[in-house]
């Protein structure tokens, strides 16, 4: 199943060299541990960029985004069995 969410979230990240690696995120008062970063891509958004992180927590797949214009993290999409 697939669901569009588009809600702000809190994210704990690690900065390794020039890479941003999301480790955990909090959404609707629940903390999710990111087990794997599957895909990272970005697009231009005016003067800045939006980075998209496709991640998994072993049970679900999430599409997260980070905007360099306003420094806001969002959960964009959720993919789950059901």
HUCORLIN-V21895 format. One record per residue. N is the residue number from 1. OMEGA is omega in whole degrees, -180 to 180 (* if undefined). BURIAL is # if it has 16 or more other ideal C-beta (glycine too) atoms within 10 Angstrom, else .. Layout:
# HUCORLIN-V21895
N_OMEGA_BURIAL, N_OMEGA_BURIAL
This chain:
# HUCORLIN-V21895
1_-174_., 2_180_., 3_174_., 4_-176_., 5_180_., 6_179_., 7_176_., 8_179_., 9_172_#, 10_-176_., 11_172_#, 12_-176_., 13_172_#, 14_175_., 15_-179_., 16_-175_., 17_180_., 18_-177_., 19_172_., 20_-179_., 21_177_., 22_-178_#, 23_180_., 24_168_., 25_180_#, 26_-179_., 27_-179_#, 28_177_., 29_176_., 30_180_., 31_180_., 32_176_#, 33_178_., 34_-179_#, 35_-177_., 36_170_., 37_-175_#, 38_-175_., 39_175_., 40_174_., 41_-179_., 42_174_., 43_177_., 44_177_., 45_-175_., 46_180_., 47_-176_., 48_179_., 49_168_., 50_177_#, 51_179_#, 52_-180_#, 53_174_#, 54_-172_#, 55_176_#, 56_174_., 57_-178_., 58_-180_., 59_-175_., 60_173_., 61_-178_#, 62_170_#, 63_179_#, 64_177_#, 65_175_#, 66_-180_#, 67_177_., 68_178_., 69_-177_., 70_178_., 71_-179_., 72_172_., 73_178_#, 74_167_#, 75_-176_#, 76_-174_#, 77_177_#, 78_176_., 79_-176_., 80_175_., 81_179_., 82_*_.
